[in-house]
């Protein structure tokens, strides 16, 4: 019987079978068992509706698969305890993190004759950061990151931009000043290379899942009006990763990496008992291509006893590629947590991103997903983005003995305009374009199983996903109609 994850590539393979086993299982498991630590990092999910620490905090933060609804942005706090070994000098502390993840993918291009159909590699990421807090009004952060990929020749680790590799580069470097004389509504200004995280990360996320993560250069002003009300205004530009040199803003082949991102984001926890209301305006601008995409949206999340609810609605206008742009996003979801052993939680969600049903009418109508954490929402195999997509998800989560956490998710994927628009993967690249063909809208279903296990001071996470192609793949003539994804990840902060 043929295995889903064979130990050899067949005619195209050249890597010994023992290397494949080493990359896929042995290295992460060995590190999870053997590496000691002074500061444990547990492999736990951070769920919509929960409170997460600052996305700009550096190395010792875990990077969850599921995002947090919270996006409060305080400055990373220096450690004041003299016995804390991370404190170098008063007001100056050190943080670091190492993460290893092996990934094995099968038939993710649905054709064994295509390069990259099967992939096996090991991702390593090491961060060291310094937090400087000379006073209660000033904070400085410098973080160095070394991200590498081993074991897969079909993926370039030198092309820019790159999500796999970035040997020894400045990941974050910013100065934050909290202005005096504004006791009723404190104002802070953060300037430099920094992370952005807003809402449930469906629009703007630091994308910690990928090996190089995502940072922006720019300025951000925050105003805290009290009573759970705060506002951020920012003017930034995404930093493309250049594995062969310093990360700068030289043009790349990607319109998204060449774009500026500006916005205003407001959060209010005083309007809704047990919940929070958010409103935002975002502008993605790439002048050379004629892009000026405005996104105006609102989001609500609330917790009422065992029930958690969240919804988001956004409309887009402006220009895309020099033509008028009109698009929309809709999301609605909720969950129920039972008072039973393991506190099982059942969740359901529906998400919609508009598609362009007439590419010749002079209006671009495919939703522009901006800079999300799509991996957490649209299947862990990363075959989909919220562009031209209707997505339904059902999840079950439960705690197991030994502080383990199990999650099972079932997804259904259908295209809004299957015969006119494209199927887009998590990064917004075209998987397939129908070019006027008559195709079924149903692309397929996916099941994802994730187990998070604390092993001593190390967070261990194992996940498996399988995609079952629908009638769209049959109608489009794909050679293969299933795909598999297996990963093992360890995270250690110290």
Secondary structure, DSSP 8 states (H G I E B T S, - for coil): ---TT-SS-GGG--S-HHHHHIIIIIHHHHHHHH---SB--------TTS----TT--TTS---SS--S------------TT-TTEEETTEEEEEEEEEEEEEEESTTS-TTSTTSSEEEEEEEEEEEEEEEEETTEEEEEEEEEEEEES-TTS-SSSSS-SS-EEEEEEEEEEEEE-SS-SSSEEEEEEEEE----TTSSSB---TTSSS---EEEEEEEEEEETTEEEEEEEEEE----TTS-------S-TTTT-EEEEEEEEESSSSTTEEEEEEEEEEEEGGGTEEEEEEEEEEEEEETTEEEEEEEEEEEEEETTEEE-EEEEEEEEEEE-SSTT--EEEEEEEEE---S-TTSSEE-S----B--GGGTS-TT----SSSEEEEEEEEEEEEGGGEEEEEEEEEEEESSTTTSEEE-TTS-EEEE-TT----SEEEEEEEEEEEEEETTEEEEEEEEEEEE-HHHHHHT-S--EEEEEEEEEEEE-
